[in-house]
């Protein structure tokens, strides 16, 4: 499994607006990609957060990085919300996730 960490920081907008755009725009697009396994959106302050997207394998992760629709949606978020976005990719070497909360 592979993970992409997407960091968001806005000096103007509340992270809840970014989270809403992520949930309503980016997640539906990622669901169309083969190998997409889910995501988490984390908030560390009212203007800073990150998303962890999970991918079945390295090929699926790289395909998501190359997807122009996904890139355009992120660019739109950057422009409309004055948000700085950065990406880092990782191979998941260990995971412990319970299916029920």
N, CA, C and O of each residue as an XYZ file, in Angstrom:
404
protein
N       0.854     -1.175      0.000
C       0.000      0.000      0.000
C       0.898      1.236      0.000
O       1.993      1.228      0.564
N       0.415      2.292     -0.641
C       1.112      3.575     -0.695
C       0.194      4.679     -0.203
O      -1.029      4.576     -0.304
N       0.784      5.727      0.326
C       0.018      6.862      0.827
C       0.579      8.152      0.256
O       1.789      8.305      0.090
N      -0.315      9.066     -0.038
C       0.078     10.415     -0.442
C      -0.408     11.360      0.646
O      -1.584     11.346      1.010
N       0.500     12.180      1.165
C       0.152     13.174      2.172
C       0.005     14.511      1.455
O       0.934     14.970      0.790
N      -1.151     15.129      1.590
C      -1.420     16.431      0.982
C      -1.618     17.421      2.121
O      -2.575     17.308      2.887
N      -0.722     18.382      2.233
C      -0.792     19.379      3.303
C      -1.464     20.646      2.781
O      -1.160     21.128      1.690
N      -2.388     21.174      3.592
C      -3.112     22.393      3.255
C      -2.845     23.442      4.321
O      -2.872     23.141      5.515
N      -2.589     24.661      3.901
C      -2.491     25.772      4.840
C      -3.006     27.030      4.164
O      -2.576     27.381      3.065
N      -3.929     27.703      4.832
C      -4.510     28.922      4.295
C      -4.409     30.026      5.332
O      -4.725     29.823      6.504
N      -3.978     31.168      4.901
C      -3.909     32.314      5.799
C      -5.241     33.075      5.835
O      -5.434     33.964      6.664
N      -6.151     32.716      4.930
C      -7.409     33.444      4.784
C      -8.609     32.591      5.183
O      -9.433     33.021      5.990
N      -8.712     31.413      4.635
C      -9.914     30.593      4.786
C      -9.783     29.581      5.915
O      -8.680     29.176      6.281
N     -10.907     29.186      6.451
C     -10.981     28.160      7.462
C     -10.769     26.799      6.813
O     -11.226     26.567      5.694
N     -10.085     25.907      7.501
C      -9.796     24.578      6.962
C     -11.075     23.803      6.646
O     -11.056     22.914      5.795
N     -12.181     24.122      7.313
C     -13.449     23.435      7.031
C     -13.900     23.674      5.587
O     -14.505     22.793      4.977
N     -13.610     24.857      5.039
C     -13.949     25.119      3.635
C     -13.092     24.264      2.709
O     -13.577     23.755      1.698
N     -11.826     24.110      3.056
C     -10.929     23.273      2.258
C     -11.374     21.812      2.364
O     -11.407     21.096      1.364
N     -11.713     21.381      3.566
C     -12.184     20.013      3.779
C     -13.444     19.739      2.951
O     -13.575     18.673      2.350
N     -14.350     20.685      2.921
C     -15.580     20.520      2.145
C     -15.286     20.372      0.657
O     -15.853     19.502     -0.004
N     -14.403     21.215      0.126
C     -14.027     21.082     -1.287
C     -13.332     19.758     -1.551
O     -13.569     19.119     -2.576
N     -12.478     19.347     -0.631
C     -11.794     18.066     -0.782
C     -12.815     16.934     -0.843
O     -12.769     16.085     -1.734
N     -13.740     16.938      0.122
C     -14.742     15.879      0.204
C     -15.677     15.867     -1.008
O     -16.026     14.801     -1.515
N     -16.076     17.036     -1.466
C     -17.074     17.114     -2.534
C     -16.500     17.129     -3.940
O     -17.231     16.889     -4.901
N     -15.197     17.408     -4.086
C     -14.594     17.479     -5.422
C     -13.520     16.415     -5.627
O     -13.598     15.615     -6.560
N     -12.524     16.411     -4.755
C     -11.380     15.518     -4.956
C     -11.698     14.057     -4.658
O     -11.299     13.169     -5.413
N     -12.405     13.803     -3.576
C     -12.702     12.406     -3.230
C     -13.522     11.723     -4.325
O     -13.184     10.601     -4.703
N     -14.575     12.338     -4.850
C     -15.296     11.667     -5.942
C     -14.393     11.381     -7.150
O     -14.541     10.345     -7.798
N     -13.475     12.278     -7.451
C     -12.544     12.041     -8.559
C     -11.609     10.881     -8.247
O     -11.367     10.033     -9.106
N     -11.081     10.835     -7.030
C     -10.166      9.742     -6.667
C     -10.883      8.396     -6.694
O     -10.276      7.378     -7.026
N     -12.156      8.383     -6.349
C     -12.910      7.120     -6.380
C     -12.984      6.524     -7.780
O     -13.218      5.325     -7.933
N     -12.789      7.343     -8.788
C     -12.785      6.864    -10.170
C     -11.466      6.204    -10.563
O     -11.383      5.594    -11.628
N     -10.434      6.313     -9.724
C      -9.109      5.781    -10.039
C      -8.991      4.339     -9.565
O      -9.381      4.004     -8.446
N      -8.449      3.499    -10.429
C      -8.148      2.133    -10.013
C      -7.088      2.191     -8.923
O      -6.120      2.944     -9.025
N      -7.275      1.400     -7.891
C      -6.289      1.312     -6.823
C      -6.507      2.274     -5.672
O      -5.758      2.234     -4.696
N      -7.513      3.141     -5.754
C      -7.817      4.057     -4.647
C      -8.406      3.257     -3.499
O      -9.330      2.470     -3.700
N      -7.874      3.454     -2.283
C      -8.330      2.679     -1.134
C      -8.929      3.512     -0.009
O      -9.353      2.956      1.004
N      -8.973      4.831     -0.164
C      -9.594      5.659      0.855
C      -8.724      6.827      1.258
O      -7.607      6.994      0.767
N      -9.256      7.635      2.163
C      -8.487      8.787      2.624
C      -8.952      9.228      4.003
O     -10.028      8.854      4.471
N      -8.115     10.030      4.634
C      -8.406     10.675      5.909
C      -8.079     12.154      5.750
O      -7.100     12.510      5.093
N      -8.881     13.000      6.339
C      -8.607     14.441      6.351
C      -8.413     14.823      7.811
O      -9.297     14.593      8.636
N      -7.260     15.407      8.137
C      -6.920     15.756      9.510
C      -6.766     17.264      9.631
O      -6.240     17.919      8.731
N      -7.224     17.802     10.736
C      -7.158     19.239     10.971
C      -6.281     19.489     12.192
O      -6.515     18.906     13.251
N      -5.257     20.366     12.054
C      -4.406     20.675     13.201
C      -4.688     22.055     13.778
O      -4.335     22.337     14.923
N      -5.322     22.911     12.990
C      -5.737     24.232     13.463
C      -6.860     24.712     12.556
O      -7.279     23.988     11.653
N      -7.350     25.919     12.787
C      -8.452     26.418     11.962
C      -8.012     26.731     10.539
O      -8.865     26.945      9.677
N      -6.711     26.765     10.264
C      -6.209     27.101      8.932
C      -5.230     26.073      8.372
O      -4.659     26.285      7.303
N      -5.030     24.967      9.077
C      -4.028     23.999      8.640
C      -4.568     22.581      8.795
O      -5.197     22.243      9.798
N      -4.306     21.759      7.777
C      -4.719     20.369      7.841
C      -3.976     19.547      6.815
O      -3.150     20.063      6.062
N      -4.277     18.270      6.795
C      -3.683     17.413      5.774
C      -4.634     16.292      5.433
O      -5.521     15.934      6.209
N      -4.426     15.753      4.258
C      -5.190     14.598      3.803
C      -4.208     13.471      3.546
O      -3.128     13.685      2.996
N      -4.589     12.283      3.944
C      -3.809     11.088      3.654
C      -4.654     10.262      2.698
O      -5.736      9.798      3.058
N      -4.164     10.080      1.489
C      -4.871      9.241      0.523
C      -4.125      7.925      0.413
O      -2.895      7.900      0.403
N      -4.866      6.840      0.332
C      -4.286      5.499      0.315
C      -4.500      4.850     -1.047
O      -5.571      4.948     -1.646
N      -3.441      4.181     -1.518
C      -3.434      3.585     -2.851
C      -2.937      2.153     -2.769
O      -2.042      1.837     -1.985
N      -3.521      1.299     -3.578
C      -3.215     -0.124     -3.564
C      -1.733     -0.407     -3.818
O      -1.137     -1.253     -3.152
N      -1.148      0.294     -4.772
C       0.251      0.048     -5.121
C       0.877      1.318     -5.698
O       0.208      2.338     -5.865
N       2.154      1.236     -5.993
C       2.894      2.398     -6.483
C       2.344      2.891     -7.823
O       2.282      4.098     -8.059
N       1.948      1.973     -8.692
C       1.395      2.368     -9.992
C       0.118      3.197     -9.839
O      -0.074      4.183    -10.552
N      -0.750      2.799     -8.914
C      -1.991      3.553     -8.673
C      -1.679      4.940     -8.129
O      -2.298      5.922     -8.539
N      -0.723      5.027     -7.208
C      -0.321      6.319     -6.658
C       0.229      7.229     -7.752
O      -0.157      8.394     -7.850
N       1.125      6.697     -8.570
C       1.715      7.503     -9.643
C       0.676      7.925    -10.675
O       0.746      9.030    -11.213
N      -0.284      7.053    -10.951
C      -1.352      7.415    -11.888
C      -2.181      8.560    -11.326
O      -2.599      9.447    -12.071
N      -2.423      8.549    -10.017
C      -3.189      9.651     -9.415
C      -2.407     10.953     -9.505
O      -2.993     12.020     -9.689
N      -1.093     10.871     -9.377
C      -0.255     12.073     -9.479
C      -0.288     12.672    -10.881
O      -0.130     13.881    -11.048
N      -0.490     11.836    -11.874
C      -0.490     12.283    -13.271
C      -1.866     12.679    -13.784
O      -1.979     13.260    -14.863
N      -2.912     12.373    -13.025
C      -4.273     12.642    -13.474
C      -4.529     14.147    -13.563
O      -4.448     14.859    -12.562
N      -4.834     14.615    -14.755
C      -5.005     16.054    -14.977
C      -6.240     16.621    -14.294
O      -6.211     17.759    -13.826
N      -7.319     15.858    -14.227
C      -8.530     16.341    -13.549
C      -8.218     16.591    -12.077
O      -8.594     17.626    -11.528
N      -7.532     15.644    -11.439
C      -7.147     15.791    -10.040
C      -6.255     17.014     -9.850
O      -6.456     17.790     -8.916
N      -5.277     17.189    -10.727
C      -4.363     18.331    -10.632
C      -5.111     19.651    -10.826
O      -4.823     20.631    -10.139
N      -6.063     19.682    -11.749
C      -6.852     20.896    -11.973
C      -7.724     21.234    -10.765
O      -7.879     22.404    -10.413
N      -8.293     20.207    -10.131
C      -9.099     20.445     -8.944
C      -8.251     21.022     -7.803
O      -8.693     21.933     -7.102
N      -7.049     20.500     -7.619
C      -6.160     21.044     -6.593
C      -5.766     22.485     -6.909
O      -5.704     23.328     -6.014
N      -5.502     22.758     -8.168
C      -5.167     24.129     -8.574
C      -6.330     25.075     -8.285
O      -6.128     26.205     -7.839
N      -7.540     24.605     -8.542
C      -8.729     25.405     -8.264
C      -8.851     25.716     -6.773
O      -9.187     26.837     -6.390
N      -8.575     24.711     -5.932
C      -8.601     24.931     -4.486
C      -7.551     25.957     -4.099
O      -7.818     26.857     -3.303
N      -6.367     25.823     -4.656
C      -5.294     26.790     -4.370
C      -5.732     28.209     -4.690
O      -5.554     29.117     -3.877
N      -6.296     28.400     -5.859
C      -6.658     29.739     -6.317
C      -7.866     30.310     -5.574
O      -7.862     31.476     -5.180
N      -8.893     29.491     -5.385
C     -10.123     30.027     -4.791
C     -10.007     30.243     -3.289
O     -10.703     31.095     -2.736
N      -9.144     29.489     -2.620
C      -9.052     29.591     -1.167
C      -7.710     30.145     -0.689
O      -7.434     30.137      0.511
N      -6.885     30.618     -1.598
C      -5.561     31.135     -1.221
C      -4.846     30.142     -0.306
O      -4.398     30.493      0.786
N      -4.750     28.926     -0.761
C      -4.214     27.832      0.039
C      -2.882     27.362     -0.529
O      -2.722     27.239     -1.743
N      -1.930     27.102      0.359
C      -0.686     26.459     -0.041
C      -0.873     24.958      0.108
O      -1.361     24.488      1.136
N      -0.485     24.202     -0.920
C      -0.631     22.756     -0.912
C       0.722     22.133     -1.205
O       1.432     22.588     -2.102
N       1.091     21.090     -0.453
C       2.308     20.339     -0.754
C       1.995     18.849     -0.681
O       1.048     18.439     -0.011
N       2.791     18.047     -1.371
C       2.582     16.605     -1.472
C       3.844     15.857     -1.069
O       4.962     16.306     -1.325
N       3.645     14.721     -0.441
C       4.723     13.776     -0.187
C       4.135     12.385     -0.315
O       3.026     12.136      0.159
N       4.860     11.474     -0.949
C       4.386     10.101     -1.114
C       5.225      9.159     -0.260
O       6.423      9.367     -0.067
N       4.567      8.116      0.248
C       5.216      7.142      1.118
C       4.742      5.745      0.774
O       3.619      5.552      0.309
N       5.611      4.773      1.006
C       5.178      3.385      1.013
C       4.768      3.073      2.438
O       5.501      3.378      3.378
N       3.600      2.467      2.606
C       3.127      2.097      3.937
C       3.823      0.794      4.309
O       3.613     -0.238      3.671
N       4.651      0.852      5.346
C       5.377     -0.349      5.747
C       4.724     -1.056      6.931
O       5.045     -2.207      7.226
N       3.813     -0.369      7.603
C       3.072     -0.968      8.718
C       1.749     -0.234      8.879
O       1.694      0.989      8.753
N       0.697     -0.969      9.152
C      -0.610     -0.340      9.405
C      -1.363     -1.132     10.456
O      -1.323     -2.363     10.461
N      -2.041     -0.439     11.336
C      -2.926     -1.060     12.310
C      -4.193     -0.233     12.314
O      -4.213      0.883     12.834
N      -5.239     -0.770     11.744
C      -6.482     -0.016     11.601
C      -7.643     -0.940     11.936
O      -7.863     -1.946     11.262
N      -8.380     -0.591     12.980
C      -9.558     -1.367     13.324
C     -10.704     -0.929     12.448
O     -10.834      0.255     12.138
N     -11.535     -1.867     12.046
C     -12.636     -1.541     11.141
C     -13.850     -0.973     11.846
O     -14.696     -0.366     11.190
N     -13.971     -1.142     13.140
C     -15.107     -0.567     13.846
C     -14.599      0.365     14.939
O     -13.541      0.140     15.527
N     -15.379      1.421     15.201
C     -14.981      2.416     16.193
C     -15.865      2.342     17.397
O     -15.684      3.106     18.345
